[in-house]
Amino acid sequence: MELRKLPDAEFEIMRAVWNAGSAVTAPMLTAKLSEELPERDWKPQTVTTMLTRLEKKGFLRSKKTGKERDFFPAISEQEYFSLEAEGFRSRFKKSSFSSLVKALSGGESISKEDADELRRWLDEV
């Protein structure tokens, strides 16, 4: 199954699952999302539907435990970001690397720490 870019709401679900650090249930996730993103007005049925959809898409795995279903990430956050980055690179591969970095920074200066990290990475390439 080919993994694809997630819509914003599904990405928020995945981010919450990744940040949980352990298995989550739909009620646990609904409470967490309602606390962290109250403007989205998360409903239990919506969260359950999205969890099921994410499992069908291959982003989550689940296991029935008692009355609840525990959900686990099937891919790591880093794997997903690599997938997103690959799609981004393929769409903009004709642009220069420096113009891409400038665009990602939004024209703002980057911190000394980020610049140092970028230099170290460039030295490794």
C-alpha positions as CSV (number, residue, x, y, z in Angstrom):
1,M,0.0,0.0,0.0
2,E,1.4,3.4,-1.0
3,L,1.3,6.0,1.7
4,R,0.3,9.5,0.7
5,K,0.2,12.9,2.1
6,L,-2.4,13.2,4.9
7,P,-5.2,15.9,5.0
8,D,-4.7,18.3,7.9
9,A,-7.2,16.7,10.3
10,E,-5.7,13.3,9.8
11,F,-2.2,14.7,10.3
12,E,-3.3,16.2,13.6
13,I,-4.6,12.8,14.7
14,M,-1.3,11.2,13.7
15,R,0.7,13.9,15.4
16,A,-1.3,13.2,18.6
17,V,-0.7,9.4,18.3
18,W,3.1,9.9,17.7
19,N,3.3,12.3,20.7
20,A,1.4,9.9,23.0
21,G,4.4,7.5,23.0
22,S,2.2,4.5,23.7
23,A,-1.1,3.0,22.5
24,V,-4.1,5.3,22.4
25,T,-7.8,4.7,22.4
26,A,-10.4,6.9,20.6
27,P,-11.7,8.3,23.9
28,M,-8.1,9.1,25.1
29,L,-7.3,10.8,21.8
30,T,-10.6,12.8,21.7
31,A,-9.8,14.2,25.1
32,K,-6.2,15.0,24.2
33,L,-7.2,16.7,20.9
34,S,-10.0,18.6,22.5
35,E,-7.6,20.0,25.1
36,E,-4.8,20.8,22.6
37,L,-6.9,22.0,19.6
38,P,-10.3,23.1,21.1
39,E,-11.0,25.3,18.0
40,R,-11.6,22.1,15.9
41,D,-14.4,20.8,18.2
42,W,-13.4,17.2,18.1
43,K,-16.3,14.7,18.3
44,P,-15.7,11.1,19.5
45,Q,-17.3,9.6,16.4
46,T,-15.2,11.8,14.1
47,V,-12.0,10.7,15.9
48,T,-13.0,7.1,15.7
49,T,-13.8,7.4,12.0
50,M,-10.4,9.0,11.3
51,L,-8.5,6.4,13.3
52,T,-10.2,3.7,11.3
53,R,-9.5,5.5,8.0
54,L,-5.8,6.0,9.0
55,E,-5.6,2.2,9.8
56,K,-7.0,1.4,6.3
57,K,-4.5,3.8,4.8
58,G,-1.6,2.0,6.5
59,F,-0.6,4.7,9.0
60,L,-1.9,3.0,12.1
61,R,-2.3,-0.6,13.5
62,S,-4.8,-1.6,16.1
63,K,-5.5,-4.3,18.6
64,K,-8.8,-5.0,20.4
65,T,-8.4,-4.9,24.2
66,G,-11.6,-5.4,26.1
67,K,-14.2,-2.9,24.9
68,E,-11.7,-0.5,23.4
69,R,-9.4,-0.7,20.4
70,D,-5.7,0.4,21.0
71,F,-4.1,2.2,18.1
72,F,-0.4,2.3,17.4
73,P,1.6,4.1,14.7
74,A,2.5,1.9,11.8
75,I,5.1,4.4,10.6
76,S,7.2,6.8,12.6
77,E,6.8,10.6,12.4
78,Q,10.3,10.8,10.7
79,E,9.2,8.3,8.1
80,Y,6.1,10.4,7.4
81,F,8.2,13.6,7.1
82,S,10.5,11.8,4.7
83,L,7.5,10.8,2.6
84,E,6.3,14.5,2.6
85,A,9.7,15.8,1.8
86,E,10.1,13.4,-1.1
87,G,6.8,14.6,-2.6
88,F,7.9,18.2,-2.1
89,R,11.3,17.6,-3.7
90,S,9.8,15.9,-6.7
91,R,7.4,18.8,-7.3
92,F,10.1,21.4,-7.0
93,K,13.2,19.5,-8.3
94,K,14.0,22.1,-10.9
95,S,14.5,24.8,-8.3
96,S,17.9,25.4,-6.8
97,F,18.6,24.1,-3.3
98,S,19.4,27.6,-2.0
99,S,16.1,29.0,-3.3
100,L,14.3,26.1,-1.7
101,V,15.9,26.8,1.7
102,K,15.2,30.5,1.4
103,A,11.5,29.7,0.6
104,L,11.2,27.4,3.6
105,S,12.6,30.0,5.9
106,G,10.0,32.4,4.8
107,G,12.6,35.0,4.0
108,E,13.4,35.3,7.7
109,S,16.9,34.8,9.2
110,I,17.5,31.4,10.7
111,S,19.0,30.9,14.1
112,K,22.8,30.4,14.6
113,E,22.0,26.9,15.8
114,D,20.0,26.0,12.7
115,A,22.7,27.5,10.5
116,D,25.4,25.4,12.3
117,E,23.3,22.3,11.9
118,L,22.8,23.0,8.2
119,R,26.6,23.5,7.8
120,R,27.3,20.2,9.5
121,W,24.8,18.4,7.3
122,L,26.3,20.0,4.1
123,D,29.8,19.0,5.2
124,E,28.6,15.4,5.4
125,V,27.0,15.4,2.0
